[in-house]
Amino acid sequence: MNVILRSMLTCPSCGAMTTETMPTDACQYFYECLACKTLLKPRAGDCCVFCSYGSVACPPIQQGQADDCCRQGNTA
């Protein structure tokens, strides 16, 4: 299975879209919108900002192997 490493984040506050490279070894919990400076964090039930606001889920979720950071995020 090929893992997609680039995801387009869409800010829920201003609608700005930015393509970012996702980390492969951890979930990214925070992201600051480059346009409006809103600090994004995952929605309830999501492990990272890419799963909440991205066009592609994070690599651990894509691989079906959510590591500890993803499991913790899903229970919060």
PDB file of N, H, CA, C and O in Angstrom:
ATOM      1  N   MET A   1       0.839  -1.189   0.000  1.00  0.00           N
ATOM      2  CA  MET A   1       0.000   0.000   0.000  1.00  0.00           C
ATOM      3  C   MET A   1       0.878   1.243   0.000  1.00  0.00           C
ATOM      4  O   MET A   1       1.783   1.377   0.823  1.00  0.00           O
ATOM      5  N   ASN A   2       0.603   2.142  -0.922  1.00  0.00           N
ATOM      6  H   ASN A   2      -0.133   2.033  -1.591  1.00  0.00           H
ATOM      7  CA  ASN A   2       1.331   3.406  -0.960  1.00  0.00           C
ATOM      8  C   ASN A   2       0.687   4.388   0.004  1.00  0.00           C
ATOM      9  O   ASN A   2      -0.531   4.569   0.014  1.00  0.00           O
ATOM     10  N   VAL A   3       1.524   5.012   0.809  1.00  0.00           N
ATOM     11  H   VAL A   3       2.513   4.864   0.800  1.00  0.00           H
ATOM     12  CA  VAL A   3       1.050   6.010   1.763  1.00  0.00           C
ATOM     13  C   VAL A   3       1.209   7.390   1.133  1.00  0.00           C
ATOM     14  O   VAL A   3       2.278   7.743   0.634  1.00  0.00           O
ATOM     15  N   ILE A   4       0.146   8.148   1.166  1.00  0.00           N
ATOM     16  H   ILE A   4      -0.722   7.862   1.572  1.00  0.00           H
ATOM     17  CA  ILE A   4       0.173   9.521   0.654  1.00  0.00           C
ATOM     18  C   ILE A   4       0.691  10.419   1.773  1.00  0.00           C
ATOM     19  O   ILE A   4       0.163  10.398   2.885  1.00  0.00           O
ATOM     20  N   LEU A   5       1.718  11.204   1.481  1.00  0.00           N
ATOM     21  H   LEU A   5       2.147  11.221   0.578  1.00  0.00           H
ATOM     22  CA  LEU A   5       2.338  12.038   2.510  1.00  0.00           C
ATOM     23  C   LEU A   5       1.949  13.505   2.427  1.00  0.00           C
ATOM     24  O   LEU A   5       2.257  14.268   3.342  1.00  0.00           O
ATOM     25  N   ARG A   6       1.287  13.920   1.363  1.00  0.00           N
ATOM     26  H   ARG A   6       1.038  13.300   0.619  1.00  0.00           H
ATOM     27  CA  ARG A   6       0.875  15.316   1.231  1.00  0.00           C
ATOM     28  C   ARG A   6      -0.639  15.405   1.380  1.00  0.00           C
ATOM     29  O   ARG A   6      -1.384  14.614   0.801  1.00  0.00           O
ATOM     30  N   SER A   7      -1.075  16.379   2.162  1.00  0.00           N
ATOM     31  H   SER A   7      -0.469  17.022   2.632  1.00  0.00           H
ATOM     32  CA  SER A   7      -2.496  16.580   2.407  1.00  0.00           C
ATOM     33  C   SER A   7      -2.797  18.072   2.353  1.00  0.00           C
ATOM     34  O   SER A   7      -1.990  18.892   2.793  1.00  0.00           O
ATOM     35  N   MET A   8      -3.953  18.418   1.817  1.00  0.00           N
ATOM     36  H   MET A   8      -4.608  17.752   1.459  1.00  0.00           H
ATOM     37  CA  MET A   8      -4.358  19.815   1.782  1.00  0.00           C
ATOM     38  C   MET A   8      -5.211  20.108   3.013  1.00  0.00           C
ATOM     39  O   MET A   8      -6.307  19.569   3.170  1.00  0.00           O
ATOM     40  N   LEU A   9      -4.692  20.968   3.876  1.00  0.00           N
ATOM     41  H   LEU A   9      -3.802  21.406   3.748  1.00  0.00           H
ATOM     42  CA  LEU A   9      -5.434  21.380   5.065  1.00  0.00           C
ATOM     43  C   LEU A   9      -6.324  22.566   4.707  1.00  0.00           C
ATOM     44  O   LEU A   9      -5.896  23.490   4.016  1.00  0.00           O
ATOM     45  N   THR A  10      -7.567  22.530   5.185  1.00  0.00           N
ATOM     46  H   THR A  10      -7.915  21.779   5.746  1.00  0.00           H
ATOM     47  CA  THR A  10      -8.500  23.635   4.985  1.00  0.00           C
ATOM     48  C   THR A  10      -8.861  24.203   6.349  1.00  0.00           C
ATOM     49  O   THR A  10      -9.407  23.493   7.193  1.00  0.00           O
ATOM     50  N   CYS A  11      -8.565  25.464   6.567  1.00  0.00           N
ATOM     51  H   CYS A  11      -8.122  26.041   5.881  1.00  0.00           H
ATOM     52  CA  CYS A  11      -8.847  26.117   7.840  1.00  0.00           C
ATOM     53  C   CYS A  11     -10.360  26.293   8.003  1.00  0.00           C
ATOM     54  O   CYS A  11     -11.014  26.854   7.124  1.00  0.00           O
ATOM     55  N   PRO A  12     -10.915  25.820   9.116  1.00  0.00           N
ATOM     56  CA  PRO A  12     -12.353  25.977   9.328  1.00  0.00           C
ATOM     57  C   PRO A  12     -12.751  27.426   9.637  1.00  0.00           C
ATOM     58  O   PRO A  12     -13.924  27.782   9.524  1.00  0.00           O
ATOM     59  N   SER A  13     -11.788  28.255  10.024  1.00  0.00           N
ATOM     60  H   SER A  13     -10.835  27.966  10.116  1.00  0.00           H
ATOM     61  CA  SER A  13     -12.092  29.643  10.363  1.00  0.00           C
ATOM     62  C   SER A  13     -12.154  30.558   9.147  1.00  0.00           C
ATOM     63  O   SER A  13     -13.075  31.365   9.019  1.00  0.00           O
ATOM     64  N   CYS A  14     -11.170  30.433   8.249  1.00  0.00           N
ATOM     65  H   CYS A  14     -10.422  29.778   8.352  1.00  0.00           H
ATOM     66  CA  CYS A  14     -11.113  31.364   7.123  1.00  0.00           C
ATOM     67  C   CYS A  14     -11.212  30.687   5.765  1.00  0.00           C
ATOM     68  O   CYS A  14     -11.366  31.365   4.749  1.00  0.00           O
ATOM     69  N   GLY A  15     -11.127  29.354   5.729  1.00  0.00           N
ATOM     70  H   GLY A  15     -11.002  28.803   6.555  1.00  0.00           H
ATOM     71  CA  GLY A  15     -11.245  28.628   4.468  1.00  0.00           C
ATOM     72  C   GLY A  15      -9.953  28.532   3.664  1.00  0.00           C
ATOM     73  O   GLY A  15      -9.942  27.959   2.574  1.00  0.00           O
ATOM     74  N   ALA A  16      -8.868  29.088   4.193  1.00  0.00           N
ATOM     75  H   ALA A  16      -8.877  29.553   5.078  1.00  0.00           H
ATOM     76  CA  ALA A  16      -7.590  29.010   3.481  1.00  0.00           C
ATOM     77  C   ALA A  16      -7.155  27.554   3.350  1.00  0.00           C
ATOM     78  O   ALA A  16      -7.353  26.750   4.260  1.00  0.00           O
ATOM     79  N   MET A  17      -6.558  27.228   2.202  1.00  0.00           N
ATOM     80  H   MET A  17      -6.396  27.881   1.463  1.00  0.00           H
ATOM     81  CA  MET A  17      -6.097  25.867   1.962  1.00  0.00           C
ATOM     82  C   MET A  17      -4.585  25.876   1.747  1.00  0.00           C
ATOM     83  O   MET A  17      -4.052  26.694   0.997  1.00  0.00           O
ATOM     84  N   THR A  18      -3.911  24.950   2.422  1.00  0.00           N
ATOM     85  H   THR A  18      -4.344  24.286   3.031  1.00  0.00           H
ATOM     86  CA  THR A  18      -2.464  24.840   2.334  1.00  0.00           C
ATOM     87  C   THR A  18      -2.089  23.372   2.217  1.00  0.00           C
ATOM     88  O   THR A  18      -2.589  22.539   2.974  1.00  0.00           O
ATOM     89  N   THR A  19      -1.216  23.051   1.277  1.00  0.00           N
ATOM     90  H   THR A  19      -0.810  23.727   0.662  1.00  0.00           H
ATOM     91  CA  THR A  19      -0.742  21.678   1.150  1.00  0.00           C
ATOM     92  C   THR A  19       0.480  21.505   2.027  1.00  0.00           C
ATOM     93  O   THR A  19       1.436  22.276   1.944  1.00  0.00           O
ATOM     94  N   GLU A  20       0.438  20.480   2.871  1.00  0.00           N
ATOM     95  H   GLU A  20      -0.338  19.854   2.938  1.00  0.00           H
ATOM     96  CA  GLU A  20       1.517  20.207   3.825  1.00  0.00           C
ATOM     97  C   GLU A  20       1.952  18.751   3.722  1.00  0.00           C
ATOM     98  O   GLU A  20       1.169  17.883   3.337  1.00  0.00           O
ATOM     99  N   THR A  21       3.208  18.496   4.068  1.00  0.00           N
ATOM    100  H   THR A  21       3.845  19.202   4.380  1.00  0.00           H
ATOM    101  CA  THR A  21       3.715  17.136   4.165  1.00  0.00           C
ATOM    102  C   THR A  21       3.465  16.633   5.575  1.00  0.00           C
ATOM    103  O   THR A  21       3.809  17.299   6.552  1.00  0.00           O
ATOM    104  N   MET A  22       2.870  15.463   5.677  1.00  0.00           N
ATOM    105  H   MET A  22       2.590  14.921   4.884  1.00  0.00           H
ATOM    106  CA  MET A  22       2.534  14.892   6.991  1.00  0.00           C
ATOM    107  C   MET A  22       3.730  14.143   7.573  1.00  0.00           C
ATOM    108  O   MET A  22       4.484  13.509   6.835  1.00  0.00           O
ATOM    109  N   PRO A  23       3.908  14.213   8.893  1.00  0.00           N
ATOM    110  CA  PRO A  23       4.958  13.405   9.515  1.00  0.00           C
ATOM    111  C   PRO A  23       4.602  11.921   9.417  1.00  0.00           C
ATOM    112  O   PRO A  23       3.426  11.556   9.443  1.00  0.00           O
ATOM    113  N   THR A  24       5.614  11.078   9.307  1.00  0.00           N
ATOM    114  H   THR A  24       6.569  11.374   9.286  1.00  0.00           H
ATOM    115  CA  THR A  24       5.370   9.642   9.187  1.00  0.00           C
ATOM    116  C   THR A  24       5.523   8.910  10.505  1.00  0.00           C
ATOM    117  O   THR A  24       5.140   7.745  10.618  1.00  0.00           O
ATOM    118  N   ASP A  25       6.081   9.584  11.506  1.00  0.00           N
ATOM    119  H   ASP A  25       6.392  10.530  11.414  1.00  0.00           H
ATOM    120  CA  ASP A  25       6.384   8.910  12.764  1.00  0.00           C
ATOM    121  C   ASP A  25       5.545   9.386  13.944  1.00  0.00           C
ATOM    122  O   ASP A  25       5.749   8.937  15.071  1.00  0.00           O
ATOM    123  N   ALA A  26       4.604  10.291  13.693  1.00  0.00           N
ATOM    124  H   ALA A  26       4.438  10.656  12.777  1.00  0.00           H
ATOM    125  CA  ALA A  26       3.767  10.824  14.776  1.00  0.00           C
ATOM    126  C   ALA A  26       2.555  11.516  14.176  1.00  0.00           C
ATOM    127  O   ALA A  26       2.541  11.848  12.991  1.00  0.00           O
ATOM    128  N   CYS A  27       1.544  11.729  14.999  1.00  0.00           N
ATOM    129  H   CYS A  27       1.556  11.458  15.961  1.00  0.00           H
ATOM    130  CA  CYS A  27       0.386  12.509  14.581  1.00  0.00           C
ATOM    131  C   CYS A  27       0.645  13.973  14.916  1.00  0.00           C
ATOM    132  O   CYS A  27       1.224  14.279  15.959  1.00  0.00           O
ATOM    133  N   GLN A  28       0.225  14.871  14.046  1.00  0.00           N
ATOM    134  H   GLN A  28      -0.245  14.622  13.199  1.00  0.00           H
ATOM    135  CA  GLN A  28       0.405  16.298  14.287  1.00  0.00           C
ATOM    136  C   GLN A  28      -0.857  16.833  14.945  1.00  0.00           C
ATOM    137  O   GLN A  28      -1.917  16.900  14.324  1.00  0.00           O
ATOM    138  N   TYR A  29      -0.729  17.211  16.201  1.00  0.00           N
ATOM    139  H   TYR A  29       0.132  17.157  16.706  1.00  0.00           H
ATOM    140  CA  TYR A  29      -1.888  17.620  16.981  1.00  0.00           C
ATOM    141  C   TYR A  29      -2.261  19.091  16.749  1.00  0.00           C
ATOM    142  O   TYR A  29      -3.442  19.436  16.793  1.00  0.00           O
ATOM    143  N   PHE A  30      -1.280  19.957  16.504  1.00  0.00           N
ATOM    144  H   PHE A  30      -0.320  19.677  16.468  1.00  0.00           H
ATOM    145  CA  PHE A  30      -1.547  21.382  16.299  1.00  0.00           C
ATOM    146  C   PHE A  30      -1.049  21.836  14.931  1.00  0.00           C
ATOM    147  O   PHE A  30      -0.077  21.305  14.394  1.00  0.00           O
ATOM    148  N   TYR A  31      -1.742  22.835  14.384  1.00  0.00           N
ATOM    149  H   TYR A  31      -2.531  23.267  14.821  1.00  0.00           H
ATOM    150  CA  TYR A  31      -1.303  23.469  13.148  1.00  0.00           C
ATOM    151  C   TYR A  31      -1.812  24.906  13.172  1.00  0.00           C
ATOM    152  O   TYR A  31      -2.990  25.145  13.441  1.00  0.00           O
ATOM    153  N   GLU A  32      -0.932  25.861  12.893  1.00  0.00           N
ATOM    154  H   GLU A  32       0.025  25.667  12.675  1.00  0.00           H
ATOM    155  CA  GLU A  32      -1.341  27.261  12.849  1.00  0.00           C
ATOM    156  C   GLU A  32      -1.621  27.650  11.405  1.00  0.00           C
ATOM    157  O   GLU A  32      -0.750  27.543  10.542  1.00  0.00           O
ATOM    158  N   CYS A  33      -2.841  28.100  11.152  1.00  0.00           N
ATOM    159  H   CYS A  33      -3.549  28.187  11.853  1.00  0.00           H
ATOM    160  CA  CYS A  33      -3.223  28.546   9.814  1.00  0.00           C
ATOM    161  C   CYS A  33      -2.295  29.680   9.383  1.00  0.00           C
ATOM    162  O   CYS A  33      -2.089  30.645  10.120  1.00  0.00           O
ATOM    163  N   LEU A  34      -1.744  29.549   8.189  1.00  0.00           N
ATOM    164  H   LEU A  34      -1.911  28.766   7.591  1.00  0.00           H
ATOM    165  CA  LEU A  34      -0.825  30.567   7.687  1.00  0.00           C
ATOM    166  C   LEU A  34      -1.537  31.868   7.344  1.00  0.00           C
ATOM    167  O   LEU A  34      -0.915  32.931   7.356  1.00  0.00           O
ATOM    168  N   ALA A  35      -2.824  31.804   7.040  1.00  0.00           N
ATOM    169  H   ALA A  35      -3.329  30.941   7.030  1.00  0.00           H
ATOM    170  CA  ALA A  35      -3.577  32.990   6.636  1.00  0.00           C
ATOM    171  C   ALA A  35      -4.115  33.786   7.824  1.00  0.00           C
ATOM    172  O   ALA A  35      -3.878  34.990   7.922  1.00  0.00           O
ATOM    173  N   CYS A  36      -4.841  33.118   8.731  1.00  0.00           N
ATOM    174  H   CYS A  36      -5.033  32.140   8.652  1.00  0.00           H
ATOM    175  CA  CYS A  36      -5.512  33.846   9.817  1.00  0.00           C
ATOM    176  C   CYS A  36      -4.894  33.596  11.196  1.00  0.00           C
ATOM    177  O   CYS A  36      -5.313  34.195  12.186  1.00  0.00           O
ATOM    178  N   LYS A  37      -3.897  32.709  11.255  1.00  0.00           N
ATOM    179  H   LYS A  37      -3.556  32.222  10.450  1.00  0.00           H
ATOM    180  CA  LYS A  37      -3.166  32.395  12.492  1.00  0.00           C
ATOM    181  C   LYS A  37      -3.993  31.636  13.526  1.00  0.00           C
ATOM    182  O   LYS A  37      -3.585  31.536  14.683  1.00  0.00           O
ATOM    183  N   THR A  38      -5.151  31.099  13.129  1.00  0.00           N
ATOM    184  H   THR A  38      -5.482  31.180  12.189  1.00  0.00           H
ATOM    185  CA  THR A  38      -5.941  30.262  14.040  1.00  0.00           C
ATOM    186  C   THR A  38      -5.161  28.983  14.327  1.00  0.00           C
ATOM    187  O   THR A  38      -4.609  28.372  13.412  1.00  0.00           O
ATOM    188  N   LEU A  39      -5.114  28.582  15.583  1.00  0.00           N
ATOM    189  H   LEU A  39      -5.562  29.079  16.327  1.00  0.00           H
ATOM    190  CA  LEU A  39      -4.444  27.346  15.968  1.00  0.00           C
ATOM    191  C   LEU A  39      -5.455  26.205  15.854  1.00  0.00           C
ATOM    192  O   LEU A  39      -6.422  26.133  16.613  1.00  0.00           O
ATOM    193  N   LEU A  40      -5.210  25.323  14.896  1.00  0.00           N
ATOM    194  H   LEU A  40      -4.424  25.382  14.280  1.00  0.00           H
ATOM    195  CA  LEU A  40      -6.102  24.186  14.685  1.00  0.00           C
ATOM    196  C   LEU A  40      -5.685  23.032  15.571  1.00  0.00           C
ATOM    197  O   LEU A  40      -4.496  22.795  15.785  1.00  0.00           O
ATOM    198  N   LYS A  41      -6.665  22.319  16.083  1.00  0.00           N
ATOM    199  H   LYS A  41      -7.631  22.511  15.909  1.00  0.00           H
ATOM    200  CA  LYS A  41      -6.420  21.074  16.804  1.00  0.00           C
ATOM    201  C   LYS A  41      -7.493  20.088  16.368  1.00  0.00           C
ATOM    202  O   LYS A  41      -8.542  20.500  15.872  1.00  0.00           O
ATOM    203  N   PRO A  42      -7.249  18.793  16.543  1.00  0.00           N
ATOM    204  CA  PRO A  42      -8.196  17.797  16.034  1.00  0.00           C
ATOM    205  C   PRO A  42      -9.587  17.929  16.636  1.00  0.00           C
ATOM    206  O   PRO A  42      -9.751  18.325  17.790  1.00  0.00           O
ATOM    207  N   ARG A  43     -10.581  17.590  15.829  1.00  0.00           N
ATOM    208  H   ARG A  43     -10.448  17.269  14.892  1.00  0.00           H
ATOM    209  CA  ARG A  43     -11.949  17.493  16.334  1.00  0.00           C
ATOM    210  C   ARG A  43     -12.040  16.261  17.235  1.00  0.00           C
ATOM    211  O   ARG A  43     -11.212  15.355  17.146  1.00  0.00           O
ATOM    212  N   ALA A  44     -13.040  16.237  18.089  1.00  0.00           N
ATOM    213  H   ALA A  44     -13.713  16.973  18.161  1.00  0.00           H
ATOM    214  CA  ALA A  44     -13.260  15.083  18.967  1.00  0.00           C
ATOM    215  C   ALA A  44     -13.347  13.817  18.123  1.00  0.00           C
ATOM    216  O   ALA A  44     -14.079  13.768  17.135  1.00  0.00           O
ATOM    217  N   GLY A  45     -12.598  12.799  18.519  1.00  0.00           N
ATOM    218  H   GLY A  45     -12.004  12.839  19.322  1.00  0.00           H
ATOM    219  CA  GLY A  45     -12.607  11.527  17.813  1.00  0.00           C
ATOM    220  C   GLY A  45     -11.539  11.387  16.749  1.00  0.00           C
ATOM    221  O   GLY A  45     -11.303  10.284  16.257  1.00  0.00           O
ATOM    222  N   ASP A  46     -10.884  12.484  16.381  1.00  0.00           N
ATOM    223  H   ASP A  46     -11.076  13.381  16.781  1.00  0.00           H
ATOM    224  CA  ASP A  46      -9.799  12.426  15.397  1.00  0.00           C
ATOM    225  C   ASP A  46      -8.457  12.490  16.115  1.00  0.00           C
ATOM    226  O   ASP A  46      -8.343  13.058  17.201  1.00  0.00           O
ATOM    227  N   CYS A  47      -7.438  11.892  15.484  1.00  0.00           N
ATOM    228  H   CYS A  47      -7.531  11.430  14.602  1.00  0.00           H
ATOM    229  CA  CYS A  47      -6.129  11.826  16.139  1.00  0.00           C
ATOM    230  C   CYS A  47      -5.238  13.004  15.814  1.00  0.00           C
ATOM    231  O   CYS A  47      -4.301  13.288  16.561  1.00  0.00           O
ATOM    232  N   CYS A  48      -5.505  13.703  14.712  1.00  0.00           N
ATOM    233  H   CYS A  48      -6.266  13.473  14.105  1.00  0.00           H
ATOM    234  CA  CYS A  48      -4.601  14.784  14.317  1.00  0.00           C
ATOM    235  C   CYS A  48      -5.324  15.788  13.426  1.00  0.00           C
ATOM    236  O   CYS A  48      -6.462  15.562  13.014  1.00  0.00           O
ATOM    237  N   VAL A  49      -4.652  16.894  13.137  1.00  0.00           N
ATOM    238  H   VAL A  49      -3.728  17.077  13.472  1.00  0.00           H
ATOM    239  CA  VAL A  49      -5.256  17.933  12.308  1.00  0.00           C
ATOM    240  C   VAL A  49      -5.485  17.459  10.876  1.00  0.00           C
ATOM    241  O   VAL A  49      -6.405  17.936  10.211  1.00  0.00           O
ATOM    242  N   PHE A  50      -4.665  16.531  10.394  1.00  0.00           N
ATOM    243  H   PHE A  50      -3.918  16.144  10.935  1.00  0.00           H
ATOM    244  CA  PHE A  50      -4.854  16.025   9.031  1.00  0.00           C
ATOM    245  C   PHE A  50      -6.123  15.180   8.933  1.00  0.00           C
ATOM    246  O   PHE A  50      -6.825  15.230   7.923  1.00  0.00           O
ATOM    247  N   CYS A  51      -6.416  14.413   9.967  1.00  0.00           N
ATOM    248  H   CYS A  51      -5.846  14.372  10.788  1.00  0.00           H
ATOM    249  CA  CYS A  51      -7.648  13.614   9.961  1.00  0.00           C
ATOM    250  C   CYS A  51      -8.882  14.500  10.075  1.00  0.00           C
ATOM    251  O   CYS A  51      -9.946  14.144   9.567  1.00  0.00           O
ATOM    252  N   SER A  52      -8.755  15.646  10.734  1.00  0.00           N
ATOM    253  H   SER A  52      -7.892  15.935  11.147  1.00  0.00           H
ATOM    254  CA  SER A  52      -9.887  16.556  10.893  1.00  0.00           C
ATOM    255  C   SER A  52     -10.074  17.527   9.726  1.00  0.00           C
ATOM    256  O   SER A  52     -11.203  17.766   9.297  1.00  0.00           O
ATOM    257  N   TYR A  53      -8.981  18.085   9.212  1.00  0.00           N
ATOM    258  H   TYR A  53      -8.064  17.890   9.561  1.00  0.00           H
ATOM    259  CA  TYR A  53      -9.088  19.182   8.250  1.00  0.00           C
ATOM    260  C   TYR A  53      -8.358  18.922   6.934  1.00  0.00           C
ATOM    261  O   TYR A  53      -8.343  19.783   6.055  1.00  0.00           O
ATOM    262  N   GLY A  54      -7.755  17.749   6.792  1.00  0.00           N
ATOM    263  H   GLY A  54      -7.767  17.049   7.506  1.00  0.00           H
ATOM    264  CA  GLY A  54      -6.974  17.458   5.602  1.00  0.00           C
ATOM    265  C   GLY A  54      -7.743  16.706   4.533  1.00  0.00           C
ATOM    266  O   GLY A  54      -8.811  16.149   4.784  1.00  0.00           O
ATOM    267  N   SER A  55      -7.184  16.704   3.352  1.00  0.00           N
ATOM    268  H   SER A  55      -6.316  17.157   3.148  1.00  0.00           H
ATOM    269  CA  SER A  55      -7.766  15.969   2.230  1.00  0.00           C
ATOM    270  C   SER A  55      -7.408  14.490   2.294  1.00  0.00           C
ATOM    271  O   SER A  55      -8.022  13.670   1.611  1.00  0.00           O
ATOM    272  N   VAL A  56      -6.409  14.145   3.118  1.00  0.00           N
ATOM    273  H   VAL A  56      -5.910  14.811   3.673  1.00  0.00           H
ATOM    274  CA  VAL A  56      -5.936  12.774   3.270  1.00  0.00           C
ATOM    275  C   VAL A  56      -5.685  12.523   4.753  1.00  0.00           C
ATOM    276  O   VAL A  56      -5.140  13.384   5.444  1.00  0.00           O
ATOM    277  N   ALA A  57      -6.077  11.353   5.244  1.00  0.00           N
ATOM    278  H   ALA A  57      -6.520  10.654   4.683  1.00  0.00           H
ATOM    279  CA  ALA A  57      -5.814  10.991   6.645  1.00  0.00           C
ATOM    280  C   ALA A  57      -4.312  10.800   6.854  1.00  0.00           C
ATOM    281  O   ALA A  57      -3.568  10.586   5.897  1.00  0.00           O
ATOM    282  N   CYS A  58      -3.877  10.880   8.098  1.00  0.00           N
ATOM    283  H   CYS A  58      -4.481  11.054   8.876  1.00  0.00           H
ATOM    284  CA  CYS A  58      -2.459  10.748   8.432  1.00  0.00           C
ATOM    285  C   CYS A  58      -1.930   9.350   8.087  1.00  0.00           C
ATOM    286  O   CYS A  58      -2.706   8.398   7.999  1.00  0.00           O
ATOM    287  N   PRO A  59      -0.609   9.226   7.891  1.00  0.00           N
ATOM    288  CA  PRO A  59      -0.019   7.935   7.510  1.00  0.00           C
ATOM    289  C   PRO A  59      -0.384   6.759   8.424  1.00  0.00           C
ATOM    290  O   PRO A  59      -0.705   5.691   7.903  1.00  0.00           O
ATOM    291  N   PRO A  60      -0.353   6.894   9.761  1.00  0.00           N
ATOM    292  CA  PRO A  60      -0.734   5.731  10.578  1.00  0.00           C
ATOM    293  C   PRO A  60      -2.167   5.256  10.316  1.00  0.00           C
ATOM    294  O   PRO A  60      -2.422   4.052  10.313  1.00  0.00           O
ATOM    295  N   ILE A  61      -3.087   6.167  10.100  1.00  0.00           N
ATOM    296  H   ILE A  61      -2.879   7.145  10.102  1.00  0.00           H
ATOM    297  CA  ILE A  61      -4.472   5.799   9.816  1.00  0.00           C
ATOM    298  C   ILE A  61      -4.568   5.168   8.419  1.00  0.00           C
ATOM    299  O   ILE A  61      -5.276   4.178   8.235  1.00  0.00           O
ATOM    300  N   GLN A  62      -3.865   5.732   7.447  1.00  0.00           N
ATOM    301  H   GLN A  62      -3.289   6.536   7.597  1.00  0.00           H
ATOM    302  CA  GLN A  62      -3.861   5.164   6.098  1.00  0.00           C
ATOM    303  C   GLN A  62      -3.387   3.710   6.113  1.00  0.00           C
ATOM    304  O   GLN A  62      -3.908   2.871   5.379  1.00  0.00           O
ATOM    305  N   GLN A  63      -2.393   3.423   6.959  1.00  0.00           N
ATOM    306  H   GLN A  63      -1.969   4.105   7.556  1.00  0.00           H
ATOM    307  CA  GLN A  63      -1.812   2.088   7.021  1.00  0.00           C
ATOM    308  C   GLN A  63      -2.606   1.142   7.912  1.00  0.00           C
ATOM    309  O   GLN A  63      -2.314  -0.053   7.965  1.00  0.00           O
ATOM    310  N   GLY A  64      -3.608   1.669   8.612  1.00  0.00           N
ATOM    311  H   GLY A  64      -3.845   2.640   8.568  1.00  0.00           H
ATOM    312  CA  GLY A  64      -4.386   0.841   9.518  1.00  0.00           C
ATOM    313  C   GLY A  64      -3.591   0.431  10.740  1.00  0.00           C
ATOM    314  O   GLY A  64      -3.914  -0.556  11.401  1.00  0.00           O
ATOM    315  N   GLN A  65      -2.553   1.191  11.037  1.00  0.00           N
ATOM    316  H   GLN A  65      -2.290   1.993  10.500  1.00  0.00           H
ATOM    317  CA  GLN A  65      -1.680   0.883  12.167  1.00  0.00           C
ATOM    318  C   GLN A  65      -1.509   2.117  13.036  1.00  0.00           C
ATOM    319  O   GLN A  65      -0.390   2.602  13.209  1.00  0.00           O
ATOM    320  N   ALA A  66      -2.589   2.626  13.578  1.00  0.00           N
ATOM    321  H   ALA A  66      -3.498   2.233  13.438  1.00  0.00           H
ATOM    322  CA  ALA A  66      -2.517   3.808  14.426  1.00  0.00           C
ATOM    323  C   ALA A  66      -1.626   3.518  15.624  1.00  0.00           C
ATOM    324  O   ALA A  66      -1.859   2.569  16.372  1.00  0.00           O
ATOM    325  N   ASP A  67      -0.604   4.347  15.794  1.00  0.00           N
ATOM    326  H   ASP A  67      -0.415   5.118  15.186  1.00  0.00           H
ATOM    327  CA  ASP A  67       0.285   4.153  16.928  1.00  0.00           C
ATOM    328  C   ASP A  67      -0.300   4.775  18.189  1.00  0.00           C
ATOM    329  O   ASP A  67      -1.453   5.205  18.178  1.00  0.00           O
ATOM    330  N   ASP A  68       0.451   4.832  19.252  1.00  0.00           N
ATOM    331  H   ASP A  68       1.388   4.483  19.261  1.00  0.00           H
ATOM    332  CA  ASP A  68      -0.073   5.309  20.533  1.00  0.00           C
ATOM    333  C   ASP A  68      -0.654   6.714  20.461  1.00  0.00           C
ATOM    334  O   ASP A  68      -1.680   6.987  21.084  1.00  0.00           O
ATOM    335  N   CYS A  69      -0.012   7.618  19.707  1.00  0.00           N
ATOM    336  H   CYS A  69       0.821   7.396  19.201  1.00  0.00           H
ATOM    337  CA  CYS A  69      -0.537   8.987  19.658  1.00  0.00           C
ATOM    338  C   CYS A  69      -1.910   9.014  18.993  1.00  0.00           C
ATOM    339  O   CYS A  69      -2.771   9.804  19.378  1.00  0.00           O
ATOM    340  N   CYS A  70      -2.115   8.161  18.005  1.00  0.00           N
ATOM    341  H   CYS A  70      -1.416   7.518  17.692  1.00  0.00           H
ATOM    342  CA  CYS A  70      -3.414   8.137  17.343  1.00  0.00           C
ATOM    343  C   CYS A  70      -4.482   7.522  18.249  1.00  0.00           C
ATOM    344  O   CYS A  70      -5.601   8.032  18.316  1.00  0.00           O
ATOM    345  N   ARG A  71      -4.157   6.454  18.932  1.00  0.00           N
ATOM    346  H   ARG A  71      -3.248   6.040  18.877  1.00  0.00           H
ATOM    347  CA  ARG A  71      -5.134   5.842  19.829  1.00  0.00           C
ATOM    348  C   ARG A  71      -5.513   6.786  20.953  1.00  0.00           C
ATOM    349  O   ARG A  71      -6.679   6.846  21.346  1.00  0.00           O
ATOM    350  N   GLN A  72      -4.539   7.530  21.480  1.00  0.00           N
ATOM    351  H   GLN A  72      -3.592   7.481  21.161  1.00  0.00           H
ATOM    352  CA  GLN A  72      -4.843   8.491  22.540  1.00  0.00           C
ATOM    353  C   GLN A  72      -5.749   9.592  22.021  1.00  0.00           C
ATOM    354  O   GLN A  72      -6.682  10.004  22.710  1.00  0.00           O
ATOM    355  N   GLY A  73      -5.485  10.073  20.811  1.00  0.00           N
ATOM    356  H   GLY A  73      -4.727   9.738  20.251  1.00  0.00           H
ATOM    357  CA  GLY A  73      -6.323  11.123  20.229  1.00  0.00           C
ATOM    358  C   GLY A  73      -7.742  10.670  19.998  1.00  0.00           C
ATOM    359  O   GLY A  73      -8.670  11.466  20.137  1.00  0.00           O
ATOM    360  N   ASN A  74      -7.939   9.407  19.647  1.00  0.00           N
ATOM    361  H   ASN A  74      -7.185   8.760  19.535  1.00  0.00           H
ATOM    362  CA  ASN A  74      -9.269   8.903  19.391  1.00  0.00           C
ATOM    363  C   ASN A  74     -10.086   8.716  20.648  1.00  0.00           C
ATOM    364  O   ASN A  74     -11.308   8.598  20.565  1.00  0.00           O
ATOM    365  N   THR A  75      -9.455   8.684  21.815  1.00  0.00           N
ATOM    366  H   THR A  75      -8.462   8.780  21.882  1.00  0.00           H
ATOM    367  CA  THR A  75     -10.193   8.485  23.043  1.00  0.00           C
ATOM    368  C   THR A  75     -10.460   9.792  23.766  1.00  0.00           C
ATOM    369  O   THR A  75     -11.196   9.823  24.752  1.00  0.00           O
ATOM    370  N   ALA A  76      -9.867  10.868  23.279  1.00  0.00           N
ATOM    371  H   ALA A  76      -9.269  10.843  22.477  1.00  0.00           H
ATOM    372  CA  ALA A  76     -10.028  12.159  23.967  1.00  0.00           C
ATOM    373  C   ALA A  76     -11.340  12.817  23.613  1.00  0.00           C
ATOM    374  O   ALA A  76     -11.636  13.907  24.102  1.00  0.00           O
TER     375      ALA A  76
END
